[in-house]
Amino acid sequence: MKIKTAEKYSAVVIELKGNVMGGPEAQEFNSLLHDLLDQDKKNIVVDLSSVKFMNSSGLGMLISGFTSMKNGGGILKLANATDKINSLLVITKLITIFEHFDSVDKAIESFK
C-alpha cells in the first residue's frame, strides 16, 4: 500500500493505493493522522479509488483512523470506494459509521 497526501481547500486528502492489509502501513497511516491533528488539520478525506483489495486488518486501520480523528476533534470521511470495497463496507455494516461520497470534491464540500 502507498499513501499520498494533498491539501485541497479546507481538507487533507489521503489517497491509499494498492492492497490495504494493515501491518506496518497501518502504523504509518495512524502516525500521519496524529501529525495532521497536531497541525490542527481536522478535515480528512480518504480516497479509496486506487485500492485494489482490503482485508479485515485494512478495515481495522480505517476504523482506528476514524476513532483517532474523532477523539482529536476531527472528521474522517471516505470517498471513491470501488464496488468491491463498498460491498465490504456494507457487509460489515461500516457503511453506517463512515460518511462516504462518490467523489473527493463532494466529500470536501460536505465539511462546509
N, CA and C atoms as an extended XYZ file, in Angstrom:
336
Properties=species:S:1:pos:R:3:atomname:S:1:resname:S:1:resid:I:1 pbc="F F F"
N         0.839       -1.181        0.000 N   MET     1
C         0.000        0.000        0.000 CA  MET     1
C         0.881        1.240        0.000 C   MET     1
N         0.471        2.218       -0.779 N   LYS     2
C         1.155        3.506       -0.802 CA  LYS     2
C         0.196        4.562       -0.268 C   LYS     2
N         0.753        5.551        0.409 N   ILE     3
C        -0.043        6.637        0.974 CA  ILE     3
C         0.454        7.951        0.377 C   ILE     3
N        -0.484        8.725       -0.177 N   LYS     4
C        -0.138       10.022       -0.746 CA  LYS     4
C        -1.097       11.056       -0.165 C   LYS     4
N        -0.577       12.208        0.240 N   THR     5
C        -1.459       13.242        0.793 CA  THR     5
C        -1.405       14.508       -0.045 C   THR     5
N        -2.510       15.220       -0.030 N   ALA     6
C        -2.599       16.510       -0.718 CA  ALA     6
C        -3.607       17.370        0.037 C   ALA     6
N        -3.306       18.645        0.153 N   GLU     7
C        -4.273       19.555        0.770 CA  GLU     7
C        -5.136       20.153       -0.323 C   GLU     7
N        -6.423       20.142       -0.079 N   LYS     8
C        -7.357       20.680       -1.062 CA  LYS     8
C        -8.415       21.479       -0.313 C   LYS     8
N        -8.437       22.767       -0.514 N   TYR     9
C        -9.366       23.677        0.164 CA  TYR     9
C        -9.219       23.511        1.671 C   TYR     9
N       -10.292       23.108        2.339 N   SER    10
C       -10.262       23.044        3.799 CA  SER    10
C        -9.989       21.634        4.313 C   SER    10
N        -9.497       20.754        3.446 N   ALA    11
C        -9.325       19.357        3.852 CA  ALA    11
C        -7.971       18.807        3.412 C   ALA    11
N        -7.597       17.697        4.040 N   VAL    12
C        -6.422       16.943        3.616 CA  VAL    12
C        -6.941       15.642        2.998 C   VAL    12
N        -6.524       15.398        1.761 N   VAL    13
C        -6.933       14.190        1.058 CA  VAL    13
C        -5.807       13.169        1.185 C   VAL    13
N        -6.143       12.008        1.726 N   ILE    14
C        -5.181       10.918        1.845 CA  ILE    14
C        -5.583        9.858        0.835 C   ILE    14
N        -4.720        9.660       -0.164 N   GLU    15
C        -5.000        8.670       -1.198 CA  GLU    15
C        -4.273        7.374       -0.854 C   GLU    15
N        -5.042        6.290       -0.744 N   LEU    16
C        -4.454        4.974       -0.497 CA  LEU    16
C        -4.406        4.232       -1.823 C   LEU    16
N        -3.271        3.576       -2.103 N   LYS    17
C        -3.105        2.845       -3.363 CA  LYS    17
C        -2.684        1.416       -3.082 C   LYS    17
N        -3.216        0.482       -3.879 N   GLY    18
C        -2.793       -0.908       -3.782 CA  GLY    18
C        -3.649       -1.712       -2.825 C   GLY    18
N        -3.024       -2.658       -2.124 N   ASN    19
C        -3.728       -3.523       -1.174 CA  ASN    19
C        -3.605       -2.966        0.238 C   ASN    19
N        -4.757       -2.764        0.889 N   VAL    20
C        -4.784       -2.235        2.252 CA  VAL    20
C        -4.941       -3.421        3.190 C   VAL    20
N        -3.833       -3.799        3.827 N   MET    21
C        -3.831       -5.025        4.620 CA  MET    21
C        -3.323       -4.807        6.051 C   MET    21
N        -3.367       -3.583        6.535 N   GLY    22
C        -2.896       -3.325        7.895 CA  GLY    22
C        -1.386       -3.448        7.980 C   GLY    22
N        -0.879       -4.024        9.055 N   GLY    23
C         0.562       -4.208        9.225 CA  GLY    23
C         1.282       -2.889        9.418 C   GLY    23
N         2.543       -2.801        8.939 N   PRO    24
C         3.340       -1.582        9.150 CA  PRO    24
C         2.687       -0.339        8.544 C   PRO    24
N         1.939       -0.531        7.453 N   GLU    25
C         1.269        0.617        6.825 CA  GLU    25
C         0.217        1.210        7.750 C   GLU    25
N        -0.407        0.378        8.559 N   ALA    26
C        -1.426        0.871        9.493 CA  ALA    26
C        -0.792        1.844       10.476 C   ALA    26
N         0.409        1.527       10.935 N   GLN    27
C         1.122        2.413       11.850 CA  GLN    27
C         1.476        3.730       11.155 C   GLN    27
N         1.899        3.630        9.896 N   GLU    28
C         2.239        4.826        9.112 CA  GLU    28
C         0.997        5.715        8.940 C   GLU    28
N        -0.146        5.095        8.632 N   PHE    29
C        -1.409        5.813        8.448 CA  PHE    29
C        -1.817        6.511        9.747 C   PHE    29
N        -1.712        5.769       10.860 N   ASN    30
C        -2.096        6.324       12.150 CA  ASN    30
C        -1.185        7.484       12.549 C   ASN    30
N         0.110        7.337       12.311 N   SER    31
C         1.062        8.415       12.616 CA  SER    31
C         0.752        9.659       11.789 C   SER    31
N         0.421        9.446       10.527 N   LEU    32
C         0.068       10.553        9.641 CA  LEU    32
C        -1.136       11.320       10.194 C   LEU    32
N        -2.165       10.585       10.623 N   LEU    33
C        -3.365       11.237       11.164 CA  LEU    33
C        -3.038       12.022       12.428 C   LEU    33
N        -2.201       11.453       13.302 N   HIS    34
C        -1.822       12.174       14.530 CA  HIS    34
C        -1.008       13.428       14.200 C   HIS    34
N        -0.137       13.339       13.202 N   ASP    35
C         0.623       14.518       12.771 CA  ASP    35
C        -0.310       15.613       12.251 C   ASP    35
N        -1.325       15.202       11.475 N   LEU    36
C        -2.286       16.172       10.942 CA  LEU    36
C        -3.071       16.838       12.067 C   LEU    36
N        -3.465       16.048       13.057 N   LEU    37
C        -4.171       16.618       14.212 CA  LEU    37
C        -3.276       17.612       14.947 C   LEU    37
N        -1.994       17.267       15.092 N   ASP    38
C        -1.044       18.175       15.759 CA  ASP    38
C        -0.918       19.499       15.005 C   ASP    38
N        -1.111       19.450       13.670 N   GLN    39
C        -1.039       20.664       12.846 CA  GLN    39
C        -2.409       21.348       12.739 C   GLN    39
N        -3.372       20.867       13.535 N   ASP    40
C        -4.734       21.403       13.556 CA  ASP    40
C        -5.451       21.218       12.218 C   ASP    40
N        -5.125       20.151       11.504 N   LYS    41
C        -5.808       19.810       10.257 CA  LYS    41
C        -6.772       18.682       10.588 C   LYS    41
N        -8.054       19.042       10.635 N   LYS    42
C        -9.032       18.108       11.195 CA  LYS    42
C       -10.052       17.581       10.192 C   LYS    42
N       -10.013       18.070        8.961 N   ASN    43
C       -10.932       17.580        7.931 CA  ASN    43
C       -10.168       16.643        7.007 C   ASN    43
N       -10.450       15.353        7.117 N   ILE    44
C        -9.697       14.342        6.376 CA  ILE    44
C       -10.626       13.571        5.440 C   ILE    44
N       -10.186       13.427        4.189 N   VAL    45
C       -10.895       12.595        3.219 CA  VAL    45
C        -9.940       11.485        2.790 C   VAL    45
N       -10.379       10.233        2.946 N   VAL    46
C        -9.562        9.105        2.499 CA  VAL    46
C       -10.108        8.669        1.137 C   VAL    46
N        -9.269        8.847        0.116 N   ASP    47
C        -9.631        8.492       -1.262 CA  ASP    47
C        -9.278        7.019       -1.494 C   ASP    47
N       -10.317        6.215       -1.742 N   LEU    48
C       -10.130        4.771       -1.904 CA  LEU    48
C       -10.173        4.323       -3.365 C   LEU    48
N       -10.116        5.260       -4.306 N   SER    49
C       -10.280        4.916       -5.728 CA  SER    49
C        -9.192        3.981       -6.254 C   SER    49
N        -8.003        4.008       -5.648 N   SER    50
C        -6.894        3.176       -6.138 CA  SER    50
C        -6.631        1.944       -5.275 C   SER    50
N        -7.591        1.635       -4.381 N   VAL    51
C        -7.432        0.451       -3.526 CA  VAL    51
C        -7.954       -0.770       -4.283 C   VAL    51
N        -7.071       -1.764       -4.445 N   LYS    52
C        -7.453       -2.974       -5.170 CA  LYS    52
C        -8.103       -4.002       -4.253 C   LYS    52
N        -7.596       -4.122       -3.027 N   PHE    53
C        -8.057       -5.140       -2.088 CA  PHE    53
C        -7.921       -4.608       -0.669 C   PHE    53
N        -8.853       -5.004        0.200 N   MET    54
C        -8.772       -4.617        1.603 CA  MET    54
C        -9.204       -5.810        2.449 C   MET    54
N        -8.391       -6.168        3.451 N   ASN    55
C        -8.778       -7.255        4.345 CA  ASN    55
C        -9.275       -6.685        5.672 C   ASN    55
N        -9.530       -7.552        6.641 N   SER    56
C       -10.075       -7.087        7.921 CA  SER    56
C        -9.091       -6.168        8.650 C   SER    56
N        -7.790       -6.415        8.489 N   SER    57
C        -6.803       -5.521        9.118 CA  SER    57
C        -6.845       -4.139        8.481 C   SER    57
N        -7.088       -4.092        7.170 N   GLY    58
C        -7.240       -2.818        6.476 CA  GLY    58
C        -8.460       -2.059        6.971 C   GLY    58
N        -9.563       -2.786        7.170 N   LEU    59
C       -10.767       -2.164        7.739 CA  LEU    59
C       -10.480       -1.656        9.144 C   LEU    59
N        -9.743       -2.458        9.912 N   GLY    60
C        -9.374       -2.047       11.268 CA  GLY    60
C        -8.559       -0.768       11.264 C   GLY    60
N        -7.691       -0.647       10.268 N   MET    61
C        -6.869        0.555       10.125 CA  MET    61
C        -7.770        1.783        9.902 C   MET    61
N        -8.788        1.640        9.047 N   LEU    62
C        -9.712        2.758        8.794 CA  LEU    62
C       -10.514        3.103       10.055 C   LEU    62
N       -10.971        2.068       10.764 N   ILE    63
C       -11.750        2.292       11.994 CA  ILE    63
C       -10.884        2.996       13.036 C   ILE    63
N        -9.650        2.548       13.178 N   SER    64
C        -8.719        3.165       14.120 CA  SER    64
C        -8.476        4.628       13.752 C   SER    64
N        -8.307        4.883       12.448 N   GLY    65
C        -8.115        6.255       11.978 CA  GLY    65
C        -9.321        7.127       12.248 C   GLY    65
N       -10.508        6.564       12.013 N   PHE    66
C       -11.762        7.276       12.262 CA  PHE    66
C       -11.850        7.653       13.738 C   PHE    66
N       -11.541        6.684       14.617 N   THR    67
C       -11.603        6.908       16.062 CA  THR    67
C       -10.570        7.947       16.508 C   THR    67
N        -9.352        7.847       15.979 N   SER    68
C        -8.302        8.817       16.328 CA  SER    68
C        -8.728       10.233       15.967 C   SER    68
N        -9.280       10.391       14.762 N   MET    69
C        -9.707       11.718       14.321 CA  MET    69
C       -10.858       12.232       15.189 C   MET    69
N       -11.825       11.365       15.463 N   LYS    70
C       -12.984       11.771       16.264 CA  LYS    70
C       -12.544       12.198       17.668 C   LYS    70
N       -11.656       11.398       18.274 N   ASN    71
C       -11.168       11.720       19.618 CA  ASN    71
C       -10.343       13.008       19.630 C   ASN    71
N        -9.718       13.330       18.492 N   GLY    72
C        -8.911       14.545       18.393 CA  GLY    72
C        -9.703       15.751       17.921 C   GLY    72
N       -11.014       15.586       17.780 N   GLY    73
C       -11.862       16.697       17.350 CA  GLY    73
C       -11.928       16.847       15.846 C   GLY    73
N       -11.490       15.832       15.114 N   GLY    74
C       -11.506       15.888       13.654 CA  GLY    74
C       -12.573       14.981       13.053 C   GLY    74
N       -12.614       14.979       11.730 N   ILE    75
C       -13.599       14.183       10.995 CA  ILE    75
C       -12.876       13.453        9.866 C   ILE    75
N       -13.141       12.156        9.722 N   LEU    76
C       -12.578       11.369        8.633 CA  LEU    76
C       -13.731       10.848        7.778 C   LEU    76
N       -13.681       11.148        6.492 N   LYS    77
C       -14.713       10.702        5.555 CA  LYS    77
C       -14.054        9.886        4.449 C   LYS    77
N       -14.832        9.027        3.819 N   LEU    78
C       -14.331        8.191        2.732 CA  LEU    78
C       -14.868        8.693        1.398 C   LEU    78
N       -14.071        8.499        0.344 N   ALA    79
C       -14.504        8.878       -0.999 CA  ALA    79
C       -14.043        7.830       -2.000 C   ALA    79
N       -14.818        7.686       -3.060 N   ASN    80
C       -14.437        6.866       -4.219 CA  ASN    80
C       -14.197        5.392       -3.917 C   ASN    80
N       -14.938        4.806       -2.996 N   ALA    81
C       -14.758        3.370       -2.757 CA  ALA    81
C       -15.194        2.609       -4.005 C   ALA    81
N       -14.390        1.647       -4.415 N   THR    82
C       -14.762        0.816       -5.567 CA  THR    82
C       -15.939       -0.068       -5.163 C   THR    82
N       -16.578       -0.704       -6.129 N   ASP    83
C       -17.718       -1.578       -5.826 CA  ASP    83
C       -17.326       -2.660       -4.823 C   ASP    83
N       -16.131       -3.217       -5.011 N   LYS    84
C       -15.653       -4.294       -4.126 CA  LYS    84
C       -15.503       -3.791       -2.687 C   LYS    84
N       -14.886       -2.624       -2.529 N   ILE    85
C       -14.672       -2.055       -1.187 CA  ILE    85
C       -16.009       -1.609       -0.593 C   ILE    85
N       -16.873       -1.043       -1.425 N   ASN    86
C       -18.178       -0.600       -0.953 CA  ASN    86
C       -18.987       -1.782       -0.420 C   ASN    86
N       -18.962       -2.913       -1.129 N   SER    87
C       -19.724       -4.074       -0.661 CA  SER    87
C       -19.138       -4.597        0.654 C   SER    87
N       -17.824       -4.477        0.819 N   LEU    88
C       -17.181       -4.856        2.085 CA  LEU    88
C       -17.690       -3.962        3.225 C   LEU    88
N       -17.824       -2.667        2.954 N   LEU    89
C       -18.341       -1.733        3.962 CA  LEU    89
C       -19.801       -2.037        4.299 C   LEU    89
N       -20.573       -2.455        3.301 N   VAL    90
C       -21.989       -2.786        3.518 CA  VAL    90
C       -22.109       -4.070        4.346 C   VAL    90
N       -21.370       -5.103        3.948 N   ILE    91
C       -21.427       -6.397        4.642 CA  ILE    91
C       -21.061       -6.254        6.118 C   ILE    91
N       -20.037       -5.437        6.399 N   THR    92
C       -19.571       -5.258        7.781 CA  THR    92
C       -20.370       -4.186        8.526 C   THR    92
N       -21.336       -3.581        7.837 N   LYS    93
C       -22.170       -2.500        8.379 CA  LYS    93
C       -21.363       -1.244        8.733 C   LYS    93
N       -20.123       -1.165        8.259 N   LEU    94
C       -19.306        0.027        8.498 CA  LEU    94
C       -19.805        1.202        7.673 C   LEU    94
N       -20.618        0.917        6.672 N   ILE    95
C       -21.196        1.973        5.836 CA  ILE    95
C       -22.063        2.902        6.698 C   ILE    95
N       -22.552        2.382        7.844 N   THR    96
C       -23.389        3.191        8.736 CA  THR    96
C       -22.538        4.091        9.643 C   THR    96
N       -21.233        3.810        9.723 N   ILE    97
C       -20.341        4.591       10.588 CA  ILE    97
C       -19.616        5.671        9.794 C   ILE    97
N       -19.093        5.281        8.645 N   PHE    98
C       -18.340        6.220        7.813 CA  PHE    98
C       -19.270        7.020        6.910 C   PHE    98
N       -18.983        8.322        6.801 N   GLU    99
C       -19.644        9.100        5.753 CA  GLU    99
C       -18.896        8.787        4.474 C   GLU    99
N       -19.623        8.437        3.420 N   HIS   100
C       -18.973        8.048        2.167 CA  HIS   100
C       -19.524        8.884        1.016 C   HIS   100
N       -18.630        9.305        0.129 N   PHE   101
C       -19.013       10.156       -1.002 CA  PHE   101
C       -18.493        9.571       -2.300 C   PHE   101
N       -19.184        9.904       -3.408 N   ASP   102
C       -18.805        9.400       -4.734 CA  ASP   102
C       -17.557       10.067       -5.279 C   ASP   102
N       -17.215       11.240       -4.732 N   SER   103
C       -16.017       11.936       -5.218 CA  SER   103
C       -15.345       12.668       -4.060 C   SER   103
N       -14.069       12.939       -4.230 N   VAL   104
C       -13.311       13.690       -3.228 CA  VAL   104
C       -13.914       15.085       -3.079 C   VAL   104
N       -14.281       15.702       -4.197 N   ASP   105
C       -14.839       17.060       -4.151 CA  ASP   105
C       -16.128       17.118       -3.328 C   ASP   105
N       -17.002       16.113       -3.512 N   LYS   106
C       -18.254       16.092       -2.734 CA  LYS   106
C       -17.965       15.920       -1.247 C   LYS   106
N       -16.962       15.087       -0.925 N   ALA   107
C       -16.590       14.905        0.482 CA  ALA   107
C       -16.067       16.208        1.076 C   ALA   107
N       -15.241       16.921        0.313 N   ILE   108
C       -14.685       18.193        0.788 CA  ILE   108
C       -15.806       19.221        0.984 C   ILE   108
N       -16.739       19.276        0.024 N   GLU   109
C       -17.867       20.226        0.133 CA  GLU   109
C       -18.688       19.964        1.390 C   GLU   109
N       -18.767       18.709        1.827 N   SER   110
C       -19.599       18.363        2.983 CA  SER   110
C       -19.046       18.922        4.297 C   SER   110
N       -17.784       19.360        4.305 N   PHE   111
C       -17.217       19.943        5.518 CA  PHE   111
C       -17.723       21.357        5.768 C   PHE   111
N       -18.267       21.999        4.732 N   LYS   112
C       -18.679       23.415        4.855 CA  LYS   112
C       -19.968       23.554        5.634 C   LYS   112
